[in-house]
């Protein structure tokens, strides 16, 4: 169960609810209608309205902001509270199995602290307290206190049970259940959880790097938390399946791995762990019902899979390139191996009209390109104005090299468009060398050899993943508490009546 602040944070703007304590017969009938059903237990709409109303009062007490009845986000808040109330009923049904009992003292203290915080708000001085309660559907202070007590009861109860549950199932069925089988190799759930944690740290690190560097990705910014969560799960599933395939292939090939290498690879794989600290990391994998020992075992298992992959790729067979292959490549891409150089200076801008202006100035009689570079270096629309020195054809992008190598020594050309923008180029020297195959033969052979091996490795990887695809046994793997709630929902045939929810 989420705490009040989190619910408030999610529902910063929500509308007024119709009072669950209305005077008319119709309102009273609606208040007593079931908004949800858990097995044979009905949850009356008045409970939903009481919790939502107390949330709105809490928000007002913290911010002094009145919430409009017409705000569209009211539906999402209602659904969230309905799900929380359902969770409470489910937990009550499971509590006995896990030796959990209600702590009345803790509930009373939680309600007391909430009321104290609200009543001490500077926004609720004098008569304002009563008027705000009335505004959010409470006929008097007593009815509001009852709502706060209700919230404290189910939120404290569910959070307490969740903690008890995690402690009791630590390292148990949720961790050891078979996530998948590859050949005769069982892949336990704690390996999935390990991969999930690594992927989550990677995701968080990447987001931090983007924020730190100031780079923005509009497609990433538009993704909801649910979409990011789904992507995280999908990438974790892909990671586990791939690692399992190479683990199985390595076993099949009877590949020997040095234990020292396993330890080193494990440390390499967990390089991001130091960013989060051991205490934070422990709390994370505890939440997933696995022990430190299981976490470490999973790390060794993944490291072994990685080393099997490296060993199998190292032994891959492929066609070695011949001198004839190298000569064919040389004739096909002679410019790539041309040792001729051009020495040039350039001014780069994303503004085409500015590039034309610079070109016109640079081609005037008696123009000094160095002075022009100096002049435009301070222009905010100019990305670069510098001396590039001597460069070969292959060291620059195609459009830039073609223009520079085709130009006469001492000439200014432009604007030349490339993927970087518009260039005005001054070619101040040229050194032409006739390309010879013998000069580039060794380089070409080495390049072709690397390409052939890479193609063979990629084919090997795909063949291994296809052959050892494995059978997934636990489809909807999740944090154990969420999995328990999902199981309980299925067993108790949970229903939420949206027609009542949205009235």
C-alpha positions in Angstrom: 0.0 0.0 0.0 1.4 3.3 -0.9 1.6 6.0 1.7 -0.5 9.1 1.7 2.2 11.3 0.3 2.8 9.1 -2.7 -0.9 8.9 -3.5 -1.1 12.7 -3.2 1.9 13.0 -5.4 0.3 10.9 -8.1 -3.0 12.8 -7.8 -1.8 16.4 -7.5 -4.9 17.5 -9.5 -8.1 15.6 -8.8 -11.8 16.6 -8.6 -14.2 16.7 -5.7 -16.0 13.5 -5.0 -19.7 13.3 -4.2 -20.0 12.8 -0.5 -20.3 9.2 0.7 -22.3 10.6 3.6 -25.1 12.4 1.6 -28.5 13.0 2.9 -30.7 11.8 0.1 -31.9 8.2 -0.2 -30.2 7.8 -3.6 -26.9 9.0 -2.3 -27.1 6.6 0.6 -27.9 3.7 -1.7 -25.0 4.6 -3.9 -22.7 4.9 -0.9 -23.5 1.4 0.2 -23.2 -0.1 -3.3 -20.3 -2.5 -3.8 -17.5 -0.7 -5.7 -15.5 -4.0 -5.7 -15.8 -7.6 -4.6 -13.2 -9.9 -3.3 -14.6 -13.4 -3.1 -17.7 -13.0 -1.0 -16.5 -9.7 0.5 -18.0 -6.5 -0.9 -16.2 -3.2 -0.6 -18.8 -0.3 -0.3 -18.3 2.8 -2.3 -18.5 4.9 0.9 -15.1 3.4 1.9 -13.6 4.4 -1.4 -15.0 8.0 -1.1 -13.8 8.3 2.5 -10.2 7.4 1.6 -10.2 9.6 -1.5 -11.7 12.5 0.5 -9.2 12.1 3.3 -6.4 12.2 0.6 -7.8 15.4 -0.8 -7.9 17.0 2.7 -4.3 15.9 3.3 -3.3 17.5 0.1 -5.0 20.7 0.9 -3.4 20.7 4.3 0.0 20.4 2.7 -0.4 22.7 -0.2 -3.3 25.0 0.4 -4.6 24.2 -3.1 -8.2 23.6 -3.8 -8.9 20.8 -6.3 -11.5 21.2 -9.0 -14.3 18.6 -9.4 -13.9 18.7 -13.1 -10.3 17.5 -13.2 -10.0 14.4 -15.5 -7.5 12.6 -13.2 -10.1 11.8 -10.6 -10.8 8.4 -12.4 -7.2 7.2 -12.1 -7.2 8.1 -8.4 -10.4 6.3 -7.8 -9.0 3.2 -9.6 -5.8 3.3 -7.5 -7.7 3.6 -4.2 -10.1 0.8 -5.3 -7.1 -1.4 -6.0 -5.6 -0.6 -2.7 -8.8 -1.5 -0.9 -8.9 -4.8 -2.8 -5.3 -5.4 -1.8 -6.3 -4.9 1.8 -9.0 -7.6 1.6 -6.7 -10.0 -0.2 -4.0 -9.5 2.4 -6.5 -10.2 5.2 -7.3 -13.5 3.6 -3.6 -14.5 3.3 -2.4 -13.1 6.7 -3.0 -16.3 8.7 -0.8 -18.4 6.3 2.1 -16.1 7.0 1.6 -15.6 10.7 0.6 -11.9 10.5 -1.8 -10.2 12.8 -3.2 -6.7 13.0 -1.2 -4.2 15.1 -3.9 -2.0 16.6 -1.4 0.2 18.4 0.5 0.9 15.2 -2.7 1.7 13.3 -3.9 4.1 16.1 -0.5 5.9 16.1 -0.5 6.2 12.3 -4.0 7.8 12.3 -3.1 10.0 15.2 0.0 11.4 13.4 -2.0 12.0 10.2 -4.7 13.9 12.1 -2.1 15.9 14.0 -0.3 16.9 10.8 -3.6 18.0 9.1 -4.9 19.9 12.1 -1.6 21.8 12.5 -1.7 23.0 8.9 -1.4 26.8 8.5 -4.0 26.4 5.6 -6.7 25.1 8.0 -6.8 27.7 10.7 -10.1 28.7 12.4 -13.2 27.8 10.5 -11.3 26.8 7.5 -10.8 23.2 8.8 -14.5 22.5 9.0 -15.3 24.1 5.7 -12.6 22.1 3.9 -13.9 18.9 5.4 -17.4 19.7 4.2 -16.0 20.6 0.8 -14.6 17.1 0.5 -17.7 15.3 1.6 -17.4 15.0 5.4 -20.5 16.1 7.4 -18.4 16.6 10.6 -15.0 16.0 12.2 -16.0 12.6 13.4 -16.7 11.3 10.0 -13.4 12.6 8.8 -11.6 11.0 11.7 -13.3 7.7 10.8 -12.0 8.0 7.2 -8.4 8.7 8.5 -8.7 5.6 10.7 -9.8 3.5 7.8 -6.9 4.7 5.7 -4.5 4.1 8.5 -5.9 0.6 9.1 -5.5 -0.7 5.5 -2.3 1.1 4.7 -0.5 0.1 7.9 -1.9 -3.4 7.7 -0.9 -4.0 4.1 2.6 -2.4 4.4 3.2 -4.4 7.6 2.1 -7.7 5.9 4.3 -7.0 2.9 7.3 -6.7 5.2 6.4 -9.9 7.0 5.8 -11.7 3.7 9.2 -10.7 2.3 11.0 -11.8 5.4 9.2 -15.1 5.4 9.6 -16.0 1.7 13.2 -14.8 1.6 15.1 -17.3 -0.6 12.0 -19.5 -0.9 9.7 -20.6 -3.7 9.6 -17.2 -5.4 13.4 -17.2 -5.7 14.0 -20.9 -6.4 11.0 -21.6 -8.8 12.2 -22.6 -12.3 12.0 -19.6 -14.5 13.1 -21.7 -17.5 14.8 -24.9 -18.6 17.4 -25.1 -21.3 18.3 -28.7 -22.3 18.7 -30.3 -18.8 19.7 -27.0 -17.2 17.3 -25.4 -14.7 17.4 -21.6 -14.5 16.0 -20.5 -11.1 14.0 -17.3 -10.7 16.8 -15.7 -8.6 18.9 -15.5 -11.8 16.0 -13.6 -13.4 15.9 -11.2 -10.4 19.7 -10.7 -10.6 19.4 -9.8 -14.3 16.5 -7.5 -13.5 18.5 -5.7 -10.9 21.4 -5.3 -13.2 19.2 -3.9 -16.0 17.4 -1.6 -13.6 20.8 -0.1 -12.4 21.8 0.2 -16.1 18.6 2.1 -16.9 18.9 4.4 -13.9 22.6 5.1 -14.7 21.8 5.9 -18.4 19.0 8.3 -17.3 21.4 10.0 -14.8 24.1 10.3 -17.6 21.6 12.0 -19.9 20.5 14.5 -17.2 24.1 15.1 -16.2 25.3 15.7 -19.8 22.3 17.8 -20.6 21.4 15.6 -23.6 17.7 15.0 -24.2 15.8 12.3 -26.0 12.3 13.4 -26.8 11.1 9.8 -27.4 12.4 8.8 -23.9 10.8 11.8 -22.2 7.4 10.9 -23.7 7.6 7.3 -22.2 5.4 6.7 -19.2 6.7 4.9 -16.1 4.6 1.9 -17.2 6.3 1.8 -20.6 9.7 2.1 -19.1 8.9 -0.7 -16.7 7.6 -2.9 -19.5 10.8 -2.3 -21.5 12.9 -3.2 -18.4 11.1 -6.5 -18.1 11.4 -7.3 -21.8 15.1 -6.5 -21.8 15.6 -8.7 -18.7 13.8 -11.6 -20.3 16.0 -11.3 -23.4 19.1 -11.1 -21.2 18.2 -14.3 -19.2 17.3 -16.3 -22.4 20.6 -15.3 -24.1 22.8 -16.0 -21.0 21.0 -19.4 -20.6 21.6 -20.4 -24.2 25.3 -19.8 -23.9 25.5 -21.5 -20.5 23.8 -24.6 -22.1 26.1 -24.4 -25.2 29.2 -24.1 -23.0 28.1 -27.1 -20.9 27.4 -29.1 -24.1 30.9 -28.3 -25.4 32.4 -29.3 -22.0 34.1 -25.9 -21.9 36.6 -25.4 -19.0 36.6 -22.0 -17.2 39.1 -20.8 -14.7 37.3 -19.9 -11.4 39.5 -16.8 -11.1 38.1 -15.6 -14.4 34.6 -16.1 -13.2 35.2 -13.9 -10.2 36.8 -11.2 -12.4 34.0 -11.3 -14.9 31.4 -11.1 -12.1 33.1 -8.0 -10.7 33.2 -6.5 -14.2 29.4 -7.2 -14.7 28.6 -5.6 -11.4 30.6 -2.4 -12.0 27.5 -0.2 -11.5 26.8 -1.7 -8.0 29.3 0.7 -6.4 27.1 3.6 -7.4 24.2 2.4 -5.3 26.0 1.2 -2.2 25.7 -2.2 -0.5 22.9 -1.2 1.9 20.7 0.0 -1.0 21.5 -3.0 -3.1 20.7 -5.4 -0.2 17.3 -3.8 0.3 16.7 -4.1 -3.5 17.3 -7.8 -3.8 15.7 -8.5 -0.4 12.5 -6.9 -2.0 12.7 -9.6 -4.7 12.8 -12.4 -2.1 16.3 -13.6 -2.8 19.2 -13.9 -0.3 22.6 -12.4 -0.7 24.0 -15.9 -1.3 21.5 -16.4 -4.2 22.4 -13.0 -5.6 26.1 -13.9 -5.5 25.4 -17.3 -7.0 23.4 -15.7 -9.8 26.3 -13.4 -10.5 28.7 -16.3 -10.9 26.2 -18.1 -13.1 25.9 -15.1 -15.4 29.7 -14.6 -15.4 30.2 -18.3 -16.4 27.7 -17.9 -19.2 29.6 -14.9 -20.5 32.9 -16.8 -20.4 31.4 -19.7 -22.2 30.3 -17.3 -24.9 33.7 -15.8 -25.2 35.4 -19.3 -25.3 33.0 -20.6 -28.0 33.4 -17.5 -30.1 37.2 -17.7 -29.8 37.1 -21.2 -31.3 34.8 -20.3 -34.2 36.0 -21.4 -37.6 35.8 -19.1 -40.7 37.3 -18.6 -44.1 40.7 -16.8 -44.0 41.0 -14.1 -46.7 43.4 -14.6 -49.5 45.7 -12.2 -51.3 43.2 -12.3 -54.2 40.4 -11.2 -51.9 42.6 -8.4 -50.6 43.4 -7.2 -54.2 39.7 -7.3 -55.1 38.9 -5.1 -52.1 41.7 -2.7 -53.0 40.5 -2.3 -56.5 36.9 -1.8 -55.4 37.8 0.9 -52.8 41.0 2.4 -53.9 40.3 5.8 -52.4 40.0 4.2 -48.9 43.6 3.0 -49.2 45.0 6.2 -50.9 47.9 7.6 -48.9 47.5 11.0 -50.6 46.7 13.9 -48.2 45.1 17.3 -48.4 45.8 20.1 -45.9 42.9 22.4 -45.2 41.2 24.9 -42.9 37.4 25.1 -42.6 34.6 27.0 -41.1 31.5 25.0 -40.2 28.0 26.3 -39.6 24.5 24.9 -39.5 23.2 28.1 -41.2 23.4 27.8 -45.0 23.0 31.6 -45.6 25.8 32.3 -43.2 28.0 29.7 -45.0 27.3 31.6 -48.3 28.2 34.9 -46.6 31.5 33.4 -45.3 32.3 31.9 -48.7 31.7 35.2 -50.5 34.1 37.0 -48.1 36.7 34.2 -48.4 36.8 34.3 -52.2 37.3 38.1 -52.4 40.6 39.2 -53.9 43.2 39.5 -51.1 41.1 37.8 -48.5 43.0 36.2 -45.6 41.3 32.9 -44.5 42.9 33.0 -41.0 41.4 36.4 -40.3 38.0 35.3 -41.5 38.3 32.2 -39.2 39.2 34.4 -36.3 36.2 36.7 -37.1 33.7 33.9 -37.1 35.0 31.8 -34.2 32.9 34.0 -31.9 29.7 33.6 -33.9 27.2 31.4 -32.0 26.1 29.8 -35.3 29.6 28.6 -36.1 30.4 25.2 -34.7 34.0 25.2 -35.7 36.6 27.3 -37.4 40.0 25.6 -37.4 43.0 24.2 -39.2 42.5 20.5 -39.9 46.0 19.8 -40.9 46.8 17.0 -43.4 44.2 14.2 -43.8 43.6 11.2 -46.0 40.5 10.7 -48.1 39.2 8.0 -45.8 39.6 10.0 -42.6 36.8 12.4 -43.4 33.2 12.0 -44.3 32.7 11.3 -48.0 31.2 14.6 -49.1 33.9 16.6 -47.3 36.8 14.5 -48.7 35.5 14.5 -52.3 35.2 18.3 -52.3 38.6 18.9 -50.7 40.5 16.3 -52.8 38.9 17.6 -56.1 39.8 21.2 -55.2 43.0 23.0 -56.5 45.7 23.9 -54.0 45.1 27.5 -52.7 41.4 27.5 -53.5 38.4 28.2 -51.3 35.3 26.0 -51.9 31.8 25.9 -50.4 29.4 25.7 -49.0 29.9 21.9 -48.8 27.0 20.2 -47.1 27.7 17.2 -44.8 25.9 15.5 -42.0 27.5 18.1 -39.7 26.3 21.2 -41.5 27.8 23.6 -44.1 31.6 23.9 -44.6 33.7 26.6 -46.2 37.0 25.0 -47.0 40.4 26.5 -47.8 42.8 23.9 -49.3 46.4 25.1 -48.7 48.4 22.0 -49.6 48.1 18.7 -51.4 50.4 15.7 -51.3 49.5 13.2 -54.1 50.7 9.6 -53.7 49.9 6.9 -56.3 48.0 4.1 -54.4 49.9 0.7 -54.5 48.3 -2.6 -53.4 51.5 -3.8 -51.7 51.4 -0.8 -49.4 47.9 -1.7 -48.1 47.9 -5.5 -48.5 48.6 -6.3 -44.8 46.0 -3.8 -43.6 43.4 -5.1 -46.0 44.1 -8.7 -45.1 43.8 -7.9 -41.4 40.5 -6.0 -41.9 39.0 -8.7 -44.0 40.1 -11.3 -41.4 38.3 -9.4 -38.7 35.2 -9.0 -40.8 35.0 -12.7 -41.7 35.5 -13.7 -38.1 32.8 -11.3 -36.9 30.4 -12.7 -39.4 31.2 -16.2 -38.3 30.8 -15.2 -34.6 27.4 -13.5 -35.3 26.2 -16.7 -37.1 27.4 -18.8 -34.2 25.7 -16.7 -31.7 22.4 -16.8 -33.6 22.7 -20.6 -34.1 23.3 -21.1 -30.3 20.4 -18.9 -29.3 18.2 -20.8 -31.8 19.3 -24.3 -30.7 19.2 -23.6 -27.0 16.1 -21.4 -26.9 14.8 -23.2 -23.7 11.3 -23.4 -22.3 10.0 -20.6 -20.1 8.1 -22.0 -17.2 7.3 -18.9 -15.2 5.8 -16.4 -17.6 4.6 -13.5 -15.3 7.7 -13.2 -13.1 7.6 -10.2 -10.9 8.5 -8.9 -7.4 7.2 -11.7 -5.1 4.7 -9.6 -3.2 3.1 -8.5 -6.5 3.1 -12.1 -7.6 1.3 -13.1 -4.4 -1.3 -10.4 -4.9 -1.8 -11.6 -8.5 -2.3 -15.1 -7.2 -4.8 -14.0 -4.6 -6.7 -12.0 -7.1 -7.0 -15.0 -9.3 -8.1 -17.3 -6.4 -10.6 -14.9 -5.1 -12.2 -13.8 -8.4 -11.7 -10.1 -7.8 -14.2 -7.7 -9.5 -14.1 -3.9 -9.6 -17.4 -2.3 -10.7 -16.3 0.7 -12.8 -19.9 1.8 -13.3 -20.1 2.4 -9.5 -16.5 3.6 -9.3 -17.0 6.5 -11.6 -20.3 7.8 -10.1 
